[in-house]
């Protein structure tokens, strides 16, 4: 089996996270999302998840929250706040957002409402993502692809985590029937309908598949004049993704926060 870190669970004993919890609280209160606030408090204190589906609104848009999941977390601006702050600060520097591992479509809905054209690629949460896009009336601004991305076309088995579906991941050694199609960005990009002058911001959240995704995007990256990519980076990675990108073409690299970097093509 592939080696994946355990799913993070919040805890009231982790005082170092209190400032983050406060940011979540203020966002829920700002938009009157008391259902998600209650779900969040329950999750932090008991690790129990919502017992029923519901619909709500946040600063990101309108969303369908699935029972027994952490969906309520992802729709809050405080989740990956540093990335969103970066995007807002640089909102006038990109035209198209490509979201590989789009989860519920929360980034795409938020950015489409801000006037950006979005391309959302999601293999596990596709039905929920498209439902959320429809709730916001953004079908004409967000192009969707029901697949994962890698370095070749293949059918694979994904271990789908029921509660934290965003952490679902490929299991290469599984004997189970394949349930996800993998495609290359180099192939999918032929259907993106983007122009030569479009400025691209891409984000990949692909549960340890960064190497495959980057290698499968090499020709697309080379072809773009204005291209940036956001990806996860941990100390044990030893700047692995930086090195992969630098093999394709020249980039400059910056850190967004402790866990995310951005590479800008130069």
N, C-alpha and C positions, 0 to 999 in steps of 0.2 A: 504494500500500500504506500501511497505518497505520504510524506510527513507534513502534517498540517498542525499549526498551533491550536491549542484549545480555544473554544469560543469564550470571549471575555464576558464576565458577568459583573455588573456594578455592585458595590457594597457600601453600606453606610460607615463601615469601619475604615474605609479608604479615604481619610481626610484630605489627602492630596488632590482628590477629584471634586471637592466641594465647590470650587469656583466654576467647574464645568457644569455641575448639577444646577448651580444658580443660573447659569446662562440658559439652560433648558427651561428652568422654571419661568424665567422672565419672558421667554418666547411663547410658551404655552399661555401665560396670562395675557400677553400683548394681543394675541389673536383669539382669546376666549376659548381655547381648545381645552376645556376642562376634562373631557373624556380621556384625552391623551395624557394630560397631567395626572389624572387618577391612575391610569395604566402605568405611567412612569414611576410614580411613588410606590405602587404595589410591587413593581418589578425590582426596584432598588431594595426594598425592605424584605420581600419574601421570595423573589425570583419567580413569582407566578405571573403568567401572561393573560391578556384579555380573553374572556370566555366567550365572546361573541364578536361578530363583524360590526363595524360601524363606519360612517363617513364623517369626515371633518375637514377643516381648512386650517392652513398654517401660512406663514410668510412665503412658503414655497408654492402653494396652490391648494387645490382640492384633492382629497385622497380617500380611497377605500382602504381601511385598515382591516387586515385579516385576523380572525381569532387565532389565539395561540401562537402569535408571531411578535417580533419586535418592530413591526412596521412603524409604530408610533414614534420610534426613535429617529428613523431616517428622514421623516418629514419636517423635523425641527432644524432651523438654521444653525443651531449650536452643534449639530452633528457635522464633523469635519469642517468646523467653522473657519479654520485658517485657509482652507481651499476656497471656500465661498468668498471670504474676504479678498483673496487674491483675484478671483474672477471679477468681483465687483470693481475692484481698483483698476483692472485692465479690461473692462467691459467694452471699450471702444477700440480694442486692438485685435479683435478676432470677429469673423463673420459666421463661421460654422463650428459647432461643437460636436465632436464625435465621442460617444460615451460607450466604451467597451466594458461590459459588466454593469449594465444600467440599473439593475435591481428593480425598484418600483417606478423608475422613470423620474425620480424627484428632481435631479439636476436638470434634466431635459425640459420638464414642465416649467421649472423656475426660470431657466434661461430663455425658453421660447416666449414666455410672458414678458421678458425683457427685450424681445425683438430678435433673438438669435435663431438661426436655422439649426436644428439638432438632428443627429443621427444616433439612434439608440439601439444598441446590440445587446441582447439578453437571452440566455438559453433556458433559465429556470423560472423566472418570475414574469415571463412574457405576457401571460393572460392578465395578470394584475396590472402590469405596466400599461398595456393598451387600454384597459378599463380606466385607469387614472388619466391617461391622455384624453380619452373621450369625455371624462367628467369635466375637463378643463376646456373642451372644444378646440383642441390643438392638433387635430389629425392632419391638417394641412401644413403644419410647421415642424412636425417631428416625424422623420422617416424611421421605420422600425424593422429590425431583422431578428428573427427567431432562431438564433444559433449562438454558439460560443466562437471564440477566435483563437487561432493558433498558427502553426507553420505549414499546415497541409490540410486538405479536405479529409475528414474521417468521421466515423461514428464511434462514440465513446460512451462509457458509463459514468454518470455523475452521481456522487453520493449527495442526495438532497436532504439538507438538514431542515427538519420540519419547523422548528422555532425560529432559527436565525437563517432564513433562506439565502441571505446574501453571502453566507460563508459556505454554501454548497460548492463542491470541488470535484475535480476529475479523480477517478480511481483507476490507474493504469493496470493494476494487477487483478482487477475484479473479473470474475467469470460471469457476472450478471449481464443481461441483455443490454446493449447500448441504448441510451435514452436521450442523447444530445448529439446534434450535428456540429462539427467544428469546421470553420472556413477561414481562409486567409483574408486579411484586410486587403492585400494586393488584388484579390479576386472580387471581394465585395465592393471595393471602391469604384469599380466600373459601373455600379448601379447607384452611386451616391449623387450623381447629377450636380457635381460641384464644378465651378469654373476654375480656370488656370490662375485667376487673380484672387480667389477666395482665400482669406487668412484662416488657418485651421488651428483650433485648440482641441487636443485629444486627451482624454483621461482613460487610463486603464486600471481596473480593479478586478483582477482575474485570478486571485487565490493561487499564487505561486507559478502561474503560467506566463509570467512576463517575458521570459526568454523566447518562448514559442511565438507569442504575439508580436514582439518586436521583430523577430526574424521573418515572420509572415507579413510584415508591413514594410519591408525594406524598399521595395520599388516605389510604393506610394510615398514614403518619406522622401526618397531621392527626387521625386517628381514635383514636390511642393516647394514653392519659393518662400512661403511664410508658414512655418510649422512649429508648434510647441506641443509637448506631451507631459502630462502629470502622471506620476506613478508612485507606488509605495516603495519605501526604502527603510530597511532596518539595519542596525549595526552589523549583524551577522551576514548581511548581504555583501559587505565589502565593496559597495558601489558597483555591483554587478551590472545593473541596468545602464548606468552611465557608460560602462565599457562596451556594452553591446551596441548602444546607439552610436558611439564614437567610431565603431567599425563601419557603420553605414555612411556617415558623413560628419561634418564638423558641427558640434554643438557647444553651447555654453550652459553651465549647470548652476542652479540655485536651489536652496532648501526653502520649502514653504513652511514646514514645521518639523517636529521630531521624527515624523513617520512618512513624509511626502516630499518629493523633489519635483522640480520642473526642468525640462531640457528645452532649450530654444535653438533652433537651427540657425547657423550663421554662415 
